[in-house]
Amino acid sequence: MDNDPIVLRHAKALLASPEGAVVYLDADLRDPGNILHEAAKTLDFGRPMAVLLLGILHNIGDQDDPYGLVRRLIHAIPGGSYLAICHLTADIYSEMARFARALNERQLDAPLVLRDRAQVTAFFGGLDLMEPGVVQLSKWRPQSEAESMAASALWGGVARKPA
């Protein structure tokens, strides 16, 4: 699911599959009702699934109630399902705040909203966080020491909805 026309074009080219196996929704996270309605045409909401909000929540301003949007998606999926989030932040590398300000001054359609670790952790409210919790993305179960040392201005985590 995305609402970027370039992503849509790439999805149509790359996600060609047998009917019903892969579906791309041209949708906006700020309209979870539409997302859930369209997803129900392909997904079995009686079976556990994963909601991947990777690189999107920092484009949802507080005026659009990002926590409410996530709660609505999580409420719709069954117990045993997972939520994965990665979110840009300035509390790992302070220069990210300048970067976000510079981009936002260009009056982007989707301004960057940097949230700190506590704010990102709040998206997982009511869910069981998987180890190691909400951490710098490069530190979330790295495959090597080099991978864990990679620069990353992202908080990331995965949680499971109780059954």
Sequence and secondary structure as in RCSB ss.txt:
>XXXX:A:sequence
MDNDPIVLRHAKALLASPEGAVVYLDADLRDPGNILHEAAKTLDFGRPMAVLLLGILHNIGDQDDPYGLVRRLIH
AIPGGSYLAICHLTADIYSEMARFARALNERQLDAPLVLRDRAQVTAFFGGLDLMEPGVVQLSKWRPQSEAESMA
ASALWGGVARKPA
>XXXX:A:secstr
 B  HHHHHHHHHH   STTT    B  TT HHHHHHHHTTTS TTS  EEEEES GGGS GGG HHHHHHHHHH
HS TT EEEEEEE SSS THHHHHHHHHHHT  SS      HHHHHHTTTTSEE TT SEEGGGSS SSHHHHTS
   EEEEEEE   
